[in-house]
């Protein structure tokens, strides 16, 4: 999964992407958004969850 060595002189100051450094290779071979770009086939939370996941209810409130 590792793409290559990091250039120690690489700068992120003016990078146009939000992952990696400008004009450098992407940090890994996975697509941008991985794993959230995949179709979820689970029908329940129990089917979907793994040991390293946590679920919590969140209230989102908009105030103008």
VEXBAVEX-493889 format. One line per 3 residues: number of its first residue (from 1); their letters; for each residue x, y, z of N, C-alpha, C. Coordinates in Angstrom, 1 decimal, padded with zeros to 4 digits. Layout:
BEGIN
NUM	A	X,Y,Z,X,Y,Z,X,Y,Z ~ ...
***
This chain:
BEGIN
1	XXX	000.8,-001.2,000.0,000.0,000.0,000.0,000.9,001.3,000.0 ~ 002.1,001.2,000.4,003.0,002.3,000.5,003.4,002.7,-000.9 ~ 003.4,004.0,-001.2,003.7,004.5,-002.6,005.2,004.8,-002.8
4	XXX	005.8,005.5,-001.8,007.2,005.8,-002.0,007.7,006.6,-000.9 ~ 009.0,007.0,-001.0,009.6,007.8,000.1,009.2,009.3,000.0 ~ 009.1,009.9,001.2,008.8,011.3,001.3,010.0,012.2,001.0
7	XXX	009.8,013.2,000.2,010.8,014.2,-000.1,010.8,015.1,001.1 ~ 012.0,015.1,001.8,012.1,015.9,003.1,012.0,017.4,002.7 ~ 012.2,017.8,001.5,012.2,019.2,001.1,010.8,019.7,000.7
10	XXX	009.8,018.7,000.6,008.5,019.0,000.2,007.8,020.0,001.1 ~ 007.0,020.9,000.5,006.3,022.0,001.3,004.8,021.8,001.1 ~ 004.1,021.9,002.2,002.6,021.9,002.2,002.1,023.3,002.2
13	XXX	002.9,024.3,002.3,002.4,025.7,002.5,001.4,026.1,001.4 ~ 001.7,025.8,000.1,000.8,026.2,-000.9,000.1,025.0,-001.6 ~ 000.0,023.9,-001.0,-000.6,022.7,-001.6,-002.0,022.9,-001.9
16	XXX	-002.5,022.5,-003.1,-003.9,022.6,-003.4,-004.7,021.4,-003.0 ~ -004.1,020.4,-002.6,-004.8,019.2,-002.1,-004.9,019.2,-000.6 ~ -005.7,018.4,000.0,-005.8,018.4,001.4,-005.1,017.1,002.0
19	XXX	-004.4,016.4,001.1,-003.7,015.2,001.6,-002.4,015.1,000.8 ~ -001.3,015.0,001.5,000.0,014.9,000.8,000.6,016.3,000.5 ~ 001.6,016.4,-000.2,002.3,017.6,-000.5,002.2,017.9,-002.0
22	XXX	002.3,019.2,-002.4,002.2,019.6,-003.8,003.3,018.9,-004.6 ~ 003.0,018.4,-005.8,003.9,017.8,-006.7,004.6,016.6,-006.2 ~ 004.0,015.9,-005.2,004.5,014.7,-004.6,003.5,013.6,-004.8
25	XXX	003.9,012.4,-004.7,003.0,011.2,-004.8,002.0,011.3,-003.6 ~ 000.8,010.8,-003.9,-000.2,010.6,-002.9,000.3,009.6,-001.8 ~ 000.0,009.8,-000.6,000.6,009.0,000.5,000.3,007.5,000.4
28	XXX	-000.8,007.1,-000.2,-001.0,005.6,-000.4,-001.8,005.4,-001.6 ~ -002.0,004.1,-002.0,-002.6,003.8,-003.2,-004.1,003.8,-003.2 ~ -004.7,004.0,-002.0,-006.1,004.0,-001.9,-006.7,005.3,-002.5
31	XXX	-007.9,005.2,-003.0,-008.6,006.3,-003.6,-008.9,007.4,-002.6 ~ -009.0,008.6,-003.1,-009.4,009.7,-002.2,-010.8,009.5,-001.6 ~ -011.0,009.6,-000.3,-012.2,009.3,000.3,-012.4,007.9,000.9
34	XXX	-011.4,007.1,000.6,-011.4,005.7,001.1,-011.5,005.7,002.7 ~ -012.3,004.9,003.3,-013.2,003.9,002.8,-014.6,004.4,002.6 ~ -014.8,005.7,002.7,-016.2,006.3,002.6,-016.7,006.4,001.2
37	XXX	-015.9,006.0,000.2,-016.4,006.0,-001.2,-016.9,004.7,-001.6 ~ -017.0,003.7,-000.6,-017.5,002.4,-000.9,-019.0,002.2,-000.6 ~ -019.6,001.3,-001.3,-021.0,001.0,-001.0,-021.1,000.2,000.2
40	XXX	-022.0,000.6,001.1,-022.2,-000.1,002.4,-023.3,-001.1,002.2 ~ -023.0,-002.4,002.3,-024.0,-003.5,002.0,-024.7,-004.0,003.3 ~ -024.2,-003.5,004.4,-024.8,-004.0,005.7,-026.2,-003.4,005.9
43	XXX	-027.1,-004.1,006.5,-028.4,-003.6,006.7,-028.7,-003.1,008.1 ~ -027.8,-003.5,009.0,-027.9,-003.0,010.4,-026.6,-002.5,010.9 ~ -026.6,-001.8,012.0,-025.4,-001.3,012.7,-024.5,-002.5,013.1
46	XXX	-025.1,-003.6,013.6,-024.4,-004.8,014.1,-023.6,-005.4,012.9 ~ -024.2,-005.5,011.7,-023.5,-006.0,010.6,-022.4,-005.1,010.1 ~ -022.6,-003.8,010.3,-021.6,-002.8,009.8,-020.4,-002.6,010.7
49	XXX	-020.6,-002.7,012.0,-019.6,-002.3,013.0,-018.5,-003.3,013.1 ~ -017.3,-002.8,013.4,-016.1,-003.6,013.7,-015.6,-003.2,015.1 ~ -014.6,-003.9,015.6,-014.1,-003.7,017.0,-013.5,-002.3,017.1
52	XXX	-013.0,-001.7,016.1,-012.4,-000.4,016.2,-013.3,000.8,015.9 ~ -014.6,000.5,015.9,-015.6,001.6,015.7,-016.4,002.0,017.0 ~ -016.8,003.2,017.0,-017.7,003.7,018.1,-018.8,004.4,017.5
55	XXX	-020.0,004.3,018.0,-021.2,005.0,017.6,-021.7,005.9,018.7 ~ -022.2,007.1,018.3,-022.7,008.0,019.2,-023.7,008.9,018.6 ~ -024.8,009.2,019.3,-025.9,010.1,018.7,-025.4,011.5,018.8
58	XXX	-025.6,012.3,017.8,-025.2,013.7,017.8,-026.4,014.5,017.4 ~ -026.6,015.6,018.1,-027.6,016.6,017.8,-027.0,017.8,017.0 ~ -027.5,018.0,015.8,-027.0,019.1,015.0,-028.1,020.2,015.0
61	XXX	-027.7,021.4,015.5,-028.6,022.4,015.6,-028.1,023.7,014.9 ~ -029.0,024.3,014.1,-028.7,025.5,013.4,-029.3,026.7,014.1 ~ -028.5,027.7,014.3,-029.0,029.0,014.9,-028.5,030.1,014.0
64	X	-029.4,031.0,013.7,-029.0,032.1,012.9,-028.9,033.4,013.7
***
